[in-house]
Amino acid sequence: MYHANISNASLHSMPVEVSHTDFSLPLPHTQDHRLYHATLYHASSHSMPVEASPDEVAQETRSIRSVTSRHCPIQGVLERIVITNTGVIVACWQVLLTGTEPADLRAALAAALPRSPPRDGQMVKEPSMLHTTVARLLLPPETLHATVDPQAVGNAVRALSSQLCGLTAEFDEVWFVEEQDLLALALEGRYIKHVAPLTCPARDQ
């Protein structure tokens, strides 16, 4: 049985449009802005798969919705955009005190999903981190090194970071995603999503 691989917060605010023109670089894949997300917690992953029946997936979905019903949306300000040593261009968010702390939400999800990989098996190692992938340099390394000027890459990313620094966003729901293809959200593969709103009960009082 396949399992829901990723539980992540989906960004629902003014989308950050990233085009080839912004970078002037060979980018075979820019993240679909409709799927911008910040990974929160893995119930299962390609490196530490956890088998689950449909009934178990349904129970996990109920557990996640129970968690999100007790937490407010995450409020963030874009701090900077960087490129990793593996060629992934990511937006790094500074979390505001007016919303839920990612570390608190991750801890609650860990408690609600006891069969999930332990902390050292989670893809996001730092509990307070919040980041969004906006593009990937997917050319083979030998081609990439031959065709891309590292200085030009750095300059383009820094320019975009300067342009978008200070952008605010609200992460107001969690998607519990059953990936049927590896990296389905990142590479537009097949997946099933279960939406769990961050409802912030205090706002209803």
SULFENLIN-V824680 format. One record per helix or strand. SS is the DSSP state (h for helix, s for strand). FROM is the first residue (numbers start at 0). TO is the last residue. If there is no record, write none. Layout:
SS;FROM;TO
SS;FROM;TO
This chain:
s;5;10
h;19;22
s;28;29
h;32;34
s;36;40
h;53;67
s;73;82
s;87;94
h;101;111
h;118;120
s;130;135
h;140;146
h;149;163
s;167;178
h;183;186
s;190;196
h;200;203
